Amino acid sequence: MSLPSAETFAMTLTLGGRYAGQQDWAIHSERGTLTARVQTEFGGVLPEVRRVQTSRMHAQTLTSLHYAEGDGYGRANFETGFDRKTGVVTLRQGRDEAQAPLTVDHHDPVSLLLWLRTLGGQDRAEAHLTGGKALIQRLADLEVDGHPASVYFLRPGGAYVYVEQAAPWRLLRLIQPTDFGPIEANLGGSAPPRRQGGSKGRRRVG
């Protein structure tokens, strides 16, 4: 099963049924790698914060080569790099940097979601992230807006991922527990009109 080499889509965020932001995905391939940029604009019932995640991964296995997370305005405040030639994982957070042996292929938070699209309804799987091992369990199939979906539950973290069962195997819904409560992201939808003044007063992360 192979994913599209170029793809853009948007997801609408809700918290308790109320608008909580917008998430825009842009994916493209280049020289044997796949790069995904995910920009999340939290808002509505949540503080207005921007988060930008960029994942560069192997085009076939979707394992991570480099991952960065920040506000999109400057240097990322968190990065991980996976150098297979030297067998080293490098982690940077702010000014701090650490290295560890690279003994198995890893996923990052973005590449993991894209990889789930390729499982084809597999009942159980596991993936390695820098924070530890993620266990994936398939739950009962459901329909999302009329589209049959495979539902995966991720531990630790308790996230739910709904993947379209037919090509192009879209991410139809994501549910992620947070300190505010479970945030739900649904494919499509649109943001409500902005109040006059646009993005003035937007808080930046970092």
C-alpha positions in Angstrom: 0.0 0.0 0.0 1.5 3.3 -1.0 0.4 6.8 -0.1 0.0 9.7 -2.5 3.4 11.5 -3.2 1.8 14.9 -2.9 -1.1 15.7 -0.7 -2.8 18.6 1.1 -5.7 18.5 3.5 -7.2 20.3 6.5 -8.7 19.2 9.7 -11.0 21.1 12.0 -10.4 20.9 15.7 -13.1 20.8 18.3 -13.2 20.5 22.1 -16.4 19.4 23.7 -18.2 20.0 20.4 -16.9 23.6 20.2 -14.5 25.0 17.6 -10.8 24.8 18.8 -8.7 25.5 15.8 -7.6 24.4 12.4 -4.8 22.0 11.2 -3.3 22.1 7.7 -1.2 19.3 6.3 1.1 19.5 3.3 3.0 16.5 2.1 5.4 16.1 -0.8 8.1 13.7 -2.0 11.7 14.4 -3.0 14.7 12.2 -3.7 13.4 9.1 -1.9 12.1 11.0 1.1 8.7 12.3 2.1 8.2 15.6 3.9 5.1 16.5 5.8 4.5 19.9 7.3 1.6 20.2 9.8 0.5 23.7 10.9 -2.0 23.8 13.8 -3.7 27.1 14.7 -5.4 26.7 18.0 -8.2 29.1 18.7 -11.9 29.3 19.6 -12.2 27.8 23.1 -8.4 27.4 23.3 -5.7 30.1 23.6 -4.5 31.3 20.2 -1.3 29.4 19.7 0.5 28.2 16.5 2.4 24.9 16.3 4.3 23.8 13.3 5.6 20.3 13.0 7.9 19.1 10.1 8.7 15.5 9.5 11.2 14.2 6.9 10.9 10.4 6.5 11.9 7.5 4.3 9.4 7.4 1.4 8.8 3.6 1.6 9.0 2.8 5.3 7.8 6.2 6.6 10.4 5.9 9.4 11.7 9.3 10.6 14.9 10.9 9.3 14.3 14.3 11.0 11.6 15.9 13.0 11.2 19.5 14.2 8.5 21.3 16.2 8.1 25.0 16.9 5.9 28.0 16.3 7.0 28.5 12.7 8.4 32.0 13.3 12.0 31.0 14.1 14.2 28.1 14.9 12.4 25.0 16.1 12.4 24.6 19.9 12.5 20.8 19.6 14.3 18.6 17.0 15.2 15.0 16.6 17.6 13.6 13.9 18.2 10.0 13.0 21.6 9.3 11.3 21.7 5.8 10.0 25.3 6.1 8.8 26.7 7.0 12.2 24.0 5.1 14.2 23.2 8.1 16.3 20.0 9.8 17.4 20.4 13.5 18.2 17.8 15.4 20.3 17.8 19.1 20.7 15.5 21.1 23.0 16.2 24.8 23.2 19.9 25.0 23.8 20.3 21.5 25.2 21.5 18.7 23.0 21.8 14.9 23.7 22.8 11.9 21.6 21.9 8.2 21.9 22.7 5.1 19.9 20.3 4.4 17.0 19.5 0.7 17.2 16.1 0.5 15.6 14.2 2.7 13.1 12.0 5.3 14.8 8.9 7.3 14.1 8.0 10.8 15.1 4.5 12.1 16.0 3.8 13.0 12.3 5.4 10.0 10.6 3.6 7.7 13.0 0.2 8.9 11.8 1.1 8.6 8.2 2.4 5.1 8.8 -0.9 4.0 10.4 -2.5 4.7 7.0 -0.4 1.8 5.5 -1.3 -0.9 8.1 -4.3 -2.1 6.0 -6.4 -3.0 9.1 -3.6 -4.9 10.9 -4.9 -5.9 14.4 -1.8 -5.0 16.4 1.5 -3.2 15.7 4.2 -1.3 17.6 6.4 1.6 16.7 9.5 3.1 18.3 9.6 6.8 19.2 12.3 8.8 21.1 10.1 8.7 24.2 9.5 5.0 24.1 7.5 2.3 22.4 4.0 3.0 21.1 1.6 0.0 21.0 -1.2 0.2 18.4 -4.4 -1.8 18.8 -7.1 -2.0 16.2 -10.7 -1.5 17.5 -14.0 -2.2 15.9 -14.5 -0.6 12.5 -16.7 2.6 12.3 -18.0 4.9 9.7 -16.9 8.6 9.6 -19.2 10.7 7.5 -20.2 7.7 5.5 -16.7 6.4 5.0 -15.7 3.0 6.5 -12.8 3.5 8.8 -10.2 1.4 10.6 -9.9 2.6 14.2 -6.6 2.4 16.1 -5.9 3.0 19.8 -2.4 4.2 20.8 -0.8 3.5 24.1 0.7 5.2 26.0 -1.2 8.5 25.4 -4.6 7.1 24.7 -5.1 8.6 21.2 -7.6 7.3 18.7 -6.9 7.4 14.9 -9.5 6.8 12.3 -8.2 5.8 8.9 -10.2 5.4 5.7 -10.3 1.8 4.6 -10.2 2.5 0.8 -7.6 4.5 -1.2 -6.3 7.1 -0.6 -6.6 5.9 3.1 -7.1 9.4 4.5 -6.9 10.4 8.1 -10.6 10.9 8.8 -10.5 11.7 12.5 -8.0 12.0 15.4 -8.8 12.2 19.1 -6.0 13.3 21.4 -6.3 13.6 25.2 -5.0 16.9 26.5 -5.0 18.9 29.8 -8.0 20.7 28.4 -9.9 17.5 27.6 -10.0 15.3 24.4 -9.3 17.4 21.3 -11.0 16.0 18.2 -9.7 16.7 14.7 -12.0 15.9 11.7 -11.1 15.9 8.1 -12.5 19.0 6.3 -14.7 21.7 7.7 -13.8 25.3 7.9 -12.8 27.8 10.5 -15.4 30.3 11.7 -15.0 34.0 10.6 -12.2 35.8 12.5 -13.1 38.7 14.7 -12.1 42.1 13.4 -8.4 42.6 14.1 -7.2 39.3 12.6 -4.3 37.7 14.4 -3.4 40.7 16.7 -2.6 39.5 20.1 -1.7 36.0 18.9 0.5 34.2 21.4 3.6 32.6 20.1 5.0 29.3 21.4 8.5 29.3 22.8 
